[in-house]
């Protein structure tokens, strides 16, 4: 938080040149267990900024389900905190801050987090940024509150990418803040765009485009908008996903007659086949240790397997149900998310990889494309209800659920971006 990542700022500016699009609406249901009561005061003079910083912080914390928000009004001073008063109001923590405008036109934001139980200061942040990064500053503060009060890194300042489809006539690859705000266009096409995947450094997105009247895998640099063809082999080229090192991807290709998994450098070179079965192997996803989880029908129906990064020692992972697809592994390597068809419904499940115990996380009937938040505590996925496709987010314990909808178009194929260093 002390130093802003310049690459992501450049990427944001490059995307902003395309113009902001309509924002999404968030509906929240459920709450987390053992909510932490926290008061977030209105920041002094925050009305001079383009967005109200305290309101964004409150929305982030509320959306997480981990906090119970307590009304705090506006506090104009960050010194001489009356801890007893705030403790009496039920707040275990207090957020206060100020906003000022510099001669250069930047907005200088100061924030402090207080522990009202121990009567001490937990954290502080002083930052000056251009007006267009006001929301990012607020998300950074919410991340810090989440970290200091839960011990887990917050993911409010991360980004998501997804596809919006309009009447099957044009498609847009979009990038937005994790709350769906600040939506910007990365690509527009009259042909389908599918399977976006973030690079580990957050500056590139791989995806499949049908603009050549066949599926081709591209990597797009979000800073300069340059595109690289990564896989354009005979037949289908699909399901790109980045390796943890960021220098190569796994892709699914049918170049040899039936779909198998290959690795390829990010510049399109050094193509290598890593899976080898008589069936279909697809939807690879790298675990943090470099091993690969993937879908295969080698057992007679689609199930999830794990193999070494070089393709050896493939072992089956899912055994409940006869249809399990779209494996995604959390950043700590402990949890597997996937889509399972049971009783005719396609729903999101999570499995504890140590115990093999699984839990159904969604109540809908047509779920697709799960993607973990980089802190491993939430999963975003595509779903459908009332004839409209939208995005949903659920906590890994299933308690907190959100739905992100938009007024126009169907939104689908989500991928949650990484932490920015």
C-alpha positions in Angstrom: 0.0 0.0 0.0 3.0 2.4 0.4 3.8 2.3 -3.2 1.3 2.3 -6.1 2.0 -0.2 -8.9 2.7 1.9 -11.9 1.9 -0.8 -14.4 -1.7 -1.1 -13.2 -2.1 2.6 -13.2 -0.9 2.7 -16.8 -3.3 -0.1 -17.7 -6.2 1.7 -16.1 -5.4 4.9 -18.0 -5.1 3.0 -21.3 -8.5 1.4 -20.8 -10.0 4.6 -19.7 -9.2 6.1 -23.1 -12.0 3.9 -24.4 -14.5 5.5 -22.2 -16.4 4.2 -19.1 -19.4 2.0 -19.7 -22.6 1.3 -17.7 -22.0 0.1 -14.2 -23.3 -3.1 -12.5 -25.7 -3.3 -9.6 -24.9 -5.5 -6.6 -27.4 -7.3 -4.4 -26.1 -8.8 -1.2 -27.6 -11.6 0.9 -26.4 -13.5 4.0 -23.7 -12.5 6.4 -20.5 -14.0 7.6 -20.0 -15.7 10.9 -18.6 -13.7 13.8 -19.0 -10.3 12.2 -16.6 -7.6 13.4 -18.3 -4.4 14.5 -16.6 -1.5 12.9 -17.5 2.2 12.7 -16.5 4.1 9.5 -16.7 7.8 9.9 -17.3 10.2 7.1 -13.9 11.7 6.1 -13.4 15.3 6.7 -13.8 17.4 3.5 -14.3 14.3 1.4 -17.0 16.0 -0.6 -14.3 17.9 -2.6 -13.2 14.5 -4.1 -14.9 13.0 -7.2 -16.3 10.1 -5.1 -17.1 9.8 -1.4 -14.3 7.7 0.0 -16.0 6.7 3.2 -19.1 5.4 1.2 -16.8 3.2 -0.9 -15.1 1.8 2.1 -18.4 1.0 3.8 -19.7 -0.7 0.6 -16.6 -2.8 0.4 -16.7 -3.9 4.0 -20.4 -4.6 3.9 -20.1 -6.6 0.7 -17.5 -8.9 2.3 -19.9 -10.0 5.0 -17.1 -10.0 7.6 -18.2 -6.7 9.3 -21.1 -5.2 11.1 -21.1 -1.5 10.2 -22.0 1.0 12.9 -23.0 4.6 12.1 -20.3 7.1 12.9 -21.3 10.4 11.3 -18.5 12.6 10.3 -15.3 13.0 12.4 -13.1 15.9 11.5 -10.1 15.1 13.7 -7.9 12.0 13.7 -6.5 12.8 17.1 -7.9 12.6 20.7 -10.2 9.7 19.9 -12.7 9.0 22.7 -12.3 5.2 22.7 -14.9 4.7 25.5 -17.6 6.4 23.5 -17.1 4.2 20.5 -16.8 1.0 22.5 -20.1 1.9 24.2 -21.6 2.2 20.7 -20.6 -1.4 20.0 -17.6 -0.7 17.7 -14.5 -2.7 18.1 -12.7 -0.6 15.5 -13.0 2.9 14.2 -12.0 4.2 10.7 -11.4 8.0 10.3 -9.8 10.1 7.6 -9.4 13.4 5.9 -9.3 14.6 2.3 -7.4 17.6 0.9 -6.6 18.9 -2.6 -3.0 19.7 -3.4 -1.7 22.6 -5.5 -1.0 20.0 -8.2 -4.6 18.9 -8.3 -4.1 15.5 -6.5 -6.3 14.5 -3.7 -4.4 13.8 -0.5 -6.1 11.2 1.7 -5.1 10.5 5.3 -6.6 7.5 7.1 -6.3 5.9 10.5 -7.7 2.7 12.0 -8.2 2.5 15.8 -8.8 -0.5 18.0 -11.4 0.7 20.6 -10.9 -2.3 22.8 -7.1 -2.0 23.2 -7.4 1.8 22.8 -4.6 2.0 20.3 -3.9 2.9 16.7 -3.8 -0.1 14.4 -2.8 1.4 11.1 -2.6 4.6 9.0 -2.1 5.6 5.4 -1.2 8.9 3.7 -1.4 9.0 -0.1 -1.8 11.6 -2.8 -3.3 10.5 -6.2 -4.9 12.0 -9.3 -8.7 12.4 -9.2 -9.3 9.4 -11.4 -7.8 7.1 -8.7 -10.0 8.2 -5.9 -11.9 4.8 -5.9 -8.6 2.9 -5.9 -7.5 4.8 -2.8 -10.8 3.9 -1.0 -10.4 0.3 -2.0 -6.8 0.3 -0.7 -8.1 1.6 2.6 -10.8 -1.1 2.8 -8.1 -3.7 2.0 -6.0 -2.4 4.9 -9.0 -2.5 7.3 -9.8 -6.1 6.2 -6.2 -7.2 6.7 -5.7 -5.6 10.1 -9.0 -6.9 11.5 -9.1 -10.4 10.0 -5.5 -11.2 9.3 -6.3 -11.9 5.7 -5.4 -9.7 2.7 -8.3 -7.8 1.3 -9.1 -8.0 -2.4 -11.2 -4.9 -2.9 -8.6 -3.1 -5.0 -8.2 -6.0 -7.4 -9.9 -6.2 -10.8 -12.2 -8.6 -12.6 -12.6 -9.3 -16.3 -15.7 -10.7 -18.0 -17.5 -10.9 -21.3 -20.7 -9.0 -22.1 -22.9 -10.4 -24.9 -25.5 -8.3 -26.8 -28.1 -10.3 -28.8 -25.3 -12.6 -30.1 -24.3 -9.9 -32.5 -21.5 -8.2 -30.6 -19.3 -9.0 -27.7 -17.2 -7.0 -25.3 -14.3 -8.0 -23.1 -14.6 -5.8 -20.1 -12.4 -5.0 -17.1 -13.7 -3.5 -13.9 -13.0 -3.0 -10.2 -13.9 -6.0 -8.0 -17.2 -4.3 -7.2 -18.1 -3.9 -10.8 -17.5 -0.2 -10.9 -15.1 1.6 -13.3 -16.1 -0.7 -16.1 -13.8 -0.3 -19.2 -13.6 -2.0 -22.5 -10.6 -4.0 -23.5 -12.0 -5.5 -26.7 -15.1 -5.4 -28.9 -15.9 -7.9 -31.6 -18.8 -9.1 -33.7 -17.8 -12.7 -33.0 -17.8 -14.5 -29.6 -15.1 -13.9 -27.0 -14.7 -16.6 -24.3 -12.4 -17.8 -21.5 -10.5 -14.7 -20.4 -7.6 -15.4 -18.0 -5.5 -12.8 -16.1 -1.7 -12.9 -16.2 -0.1 -13.2 -12.7 1.1 -9.6 -12.9 -2.3 -8.2 -13.8 -1.1 -6.4 -17.0 -2.3 -8.9 -19.6 -5.4 -11.0 -20.3 -5.5 -14.2 -22.4 -8.7 -15.1 -24.2 -10.3 -16.9 -27.1 -11.7 -15.0 -30.0 -13.7 -16.3 -33.0 -13.0 -13.2 -35.2 -11.1 -15.5 -37.6 -14.3 -17.7 -37.8 -12.6 -20.3 -35.6 -11.4 -20.2 -32.0 -7.9 -18.7 -31.6 -6.1 -17.9 -28.4 -4.7 -14.4 -27.9 -2.8 -12.5 -25.2 -3.7 -8.8 -24.9 -1.5 -6.3 -23.1 -3.7 -4.0 -21.2 -1.1 -1.3 -21.0 -0.5 -0.7 -24.7 -3.4 -2.9 -26.1 -0.9 -5.0 -28.2 -2.2 -8.5 -29.0 -0.2 -11.7 -29.6 -1.6 -14.8 -31.2 -0.6 -17.6 -28.8 -2.4 -20.6 -30.4 -3.9 -20.8 -33.9 -3.5 -24.5 -34.7 -5.7 -26.7 -36.9 -9.0 -27.3 -35.2 -10.0 -25.8 -31.8 -7.8 -23.6 -29.7 -9.4 -23.0 -26.3 -9.2 -22.6 -22.5 -6.1 -20.5 -22.0 -4.8 -20.2 -18.4 -1.6 -18.7 -17.1 1.1 -20.6 -15.3 2.1 -19.1 -11.9 5.4 -18.0 -13.3 3.6 -15.8 -16.0 5.9 -16.9 -18.8 3.7 -19.6 -20.3 0.1 -20.8 -20.5 -1.8 -24.0 -20.7 -4.2 -24.3 -23.7 -6.6 -27.0 -25.0 -6.0 -27.9 -28.6 -7.6 -30.5 -31.0 -4.7 -30.3 -33.5 -4.1 -34.0 -33.2 -7.7 -35.1 -33.6 -9.0 -35.0 -30.1 -8.7 -32.2 -27.5 -5.6 -32.4 -25.3 -3.7 -30.0 -23.0 -0.6 -28.2 -24.2 1.7 -25.6 -22.7 2.9 -22.7 -24.8 5.1 -19.6 -24.1 3.3 -16.3 -23.7 4.7 -15.2 -27.1 3.3 -18.3 -28.8 6.5 -20.3 -29.0 7.6 -23.7 -27.5 4.3 -25.6 -27.9 4.4 -28.8 -25.8 1.7 -31.5 -25.3 1.4 -32.4 -21.6 -1.7 -34.6 -21.4 -2.1 -37.9 -23.2 -5.3 -39.8 -23.1 -7.7 -41.4 -25.6 -10.5 -39.1 -24.4 -10.9 -35.3 -24.1 -8.6 -33.4 -21.8 -9.4 -29.7 -21.3 -10.0 -26.8 -18.9 -6.5 -26.8 -17.4 -5.9 -24.8 -14.2 -2.5 -24.4 -12.5 -2.2 -24.9 -8.8 0.4 -22.7 -7.0 2.9 -25.6 -7.0 2.8 -25.8 -10.8 0.7 -28.9 -11.0 -2.4 -28.9 -13.3 -6.0 -29.7 -12.5 -8.1 -30.4 -15.6 -11.3 -32.0 -16.9 -11.1 -35.3 -18.7 -13.7 -37.9 -19.8 -11.1 -40.7 -19.8 -13.2 -42.5 -17.1 -16.4 -42.4 -19.3 -17.8 -39.0 -18.2 -16.3 -35.6 -17.4 -14.4 -35.6 -14.1 -11.6 -33.6 -12.6 -8.0 -34.9 -12.5 -4.7 -33.6 -11.3 -1.3 -34.1 -13.0 2.2 -32.8 -12.7 3.1 -29.7 -14.7 4.9 -31.9 -17.3 1.9 -34.1 -17.7 2.9 -37.1 -15.6 1.1 -38.9 -12.7 -2.5 -38.0 -13.6 -4.9 -38.9 -10.8 -8.7 -38.5 -10.5 -9.9 -35.9 -7.9 -13.7 -35.9 -8.1 -15.8 -39.1 -7.5 -19.2 -37.8 -6.5 -21.6 -37.3 -9.4 -21.0 -38.2 -13.1 -20.4 -34.7 -14.4 -17.7 -32.4 -12.9 -16.0 -29.6 -14.9 -14.2 -26.3 -14.8 -11.7 -26.8 -12.0 -10.2 -23.8 -10.3 -7.7 -23.9 -7.4 -7.4 -21.3 -4.7 -4.1 -19.3 -4.3 -3.1 -21.3 -1.2 -3.7 -24.6 -3.1 -6.1 -25.9 -0.4 -9.5 -25.5 -2.1 -10.9 -26.7 -5.5 -13.9 -25.0 -7.0 -15.8 -26.6 -9.9 -19.2 -27.0 -11.5 -21.1 -30.2 -10.9 -24.3 -31.5 -12.5 -26.6 -33.2 -10.1 -30.3 -33.8 -10.4 -30.2 -31.8 -13.7 -28.7 -28.7 -12.1 -25.3 -27.2 -12.8 -24.1 -25.8 -9.5 -20.9 -24.5 -7.9 -19.1 -26.7 -5.5 -15.9 -26.4 -3.4 -13.7 -29.2 -2.2 -11.2 -29.2 0.6 -8.3 -30.9 -1.1 -6.8 -32.3 2.1 -9.9 -34.1 3.2 -11.8 -34.5 0.0 -14.9 -33.0 1.6 -17.1 -30.9 -0.7 -19.8 -28.3 -0.2 -22.4 -26.9 -2.6 -22.1 -23.1 -2.6 -24.8 -22.0 -5.0 -28.6 -22.4 -5.1 -29.0 -21.6 -8.8 -29.4 -24.2 -11.6 -27.1 -23.0 -14.4 -23.7 -22.0 -13.1 -20.4 -21.7 -15.1 -16.8 -20.5 -15.0 -15.8 -20.2 -11.3 -12.9 -17.9 -10.4 -11.3 -17.4 -7.0 -10.5 -14.0 -5.5 -6.8 -13.8 -5.0 -7.2 -14.1 -1.2 -9.1 -17.4 -1.7 -12.1 -16.3 0.4 -14.6 -15.6 -2.4 -15.5 -17.2 -5.7 -17.0 -15.4 -8.6 -19.0 -17.4 -11.2 -21.5 -16.9 -14.1 -25.1 -17.8 -13.5 -28.5 -17.4 -15.1 -31.8 -16.4 -13.7 -35.0 -15.1 -15.3 -33.5 -15.5 -18.7 -30.6 -13.2 -18.0 -26.9 -14.1 -17.5 -25.2 -12.4 -14.6 -22.2 -12.7 -12.3 -22.4 -13.9 -8.7 -20.0 -14.0 -5.8 -20.1 -16.4 -2.9 -17.8 -16.7 0.2 -16.1 -20.1 0.4 -18.1 -20.9 3.5 -21.3 -20.3 1.5 -22.6 -17.7 3.9 -22.3 -14.5 1.9 -23.8 -14.2 -1.6 -23.8 -11.3 -4.1 -25.2 -10.9 -7.6 -23.9 -8.4 -10.1 -26.3 -7.4 -12.8 -26.4 -4.9 -15.5 -29.2 -3.2 -17.4 -28.1 -4.3 -20.9 -26.5 -7.4 -22.2 -25.6 -10.8 -20.6 -22.5 -10.9 -18.5 -20.5 -14.1 -18.3 -17.1 -15.8 -18.3 -15.7 -14.0 -15.3 -12.0 -14.1 -14.2 -10.8 -12.5 -11.0 -7.5 -10.7 -11.3 -4.4 -11.0 -9.0 -3.1 -8.9 -6.2 -1.0 -5.9 -7.4 2.3 -5.6 -5.6 
